[in-house]
Amino acid sequence: MKSVYRALAGLVAIGVVVQAMTIALAWFTAIKDMDDGLVIDKNTDLNFGHVAHGWIGMMAIPVIALLLLIVSFFAKVQGGVRWALYVVGLVALQIALAFVSFGTPIVGTLHGLNAFALAGVASMAARRAVATPAPAAAESPAEAAR
């Protein structure tokens, strides 16, 4: 179960990287389309980057984060439940910041900043699932004196 915990936490972190890639694709595509004469208004269809960013951020990452939380109860990772809760909390905050940002765009800066926090916390959660090496055998007093 530790490996499942690690994989799920790693997928959340990788998901954040993919999110950065899809939003970059979305806006560079929009800029190119505007250069080609497209007028963007409320009736404009979203491009692939926007659709992918929305789907990954609203469906895939939250489901993976919830699976991480469920697995954390069985994985026997030290502090695993706490770190999984951090991940779920940051995912919920990320979604809330996204919705608030549509009405108050400056909040979008916090959405971007929180993405870094989510990637870091998910990476730390994955790291905690790595098997810790057994402690070295204690030296005898005679060996320590040499």
Protein Blocks (a to p, Z undefined) as FASTA:
>chain_A
ZZmmmmmmmmmmmmmmmmmmmmmmmmmmmmmmmmnopacdfklccdfklmmmmmmmmmmm
mmmmmmmmmmmmmnopghklmmmmmmmmmmmmmmmmmmmmmmmmmlmmmmmmmmmmmmmm
mmmmmmmmpccddddddddfklmmZZ
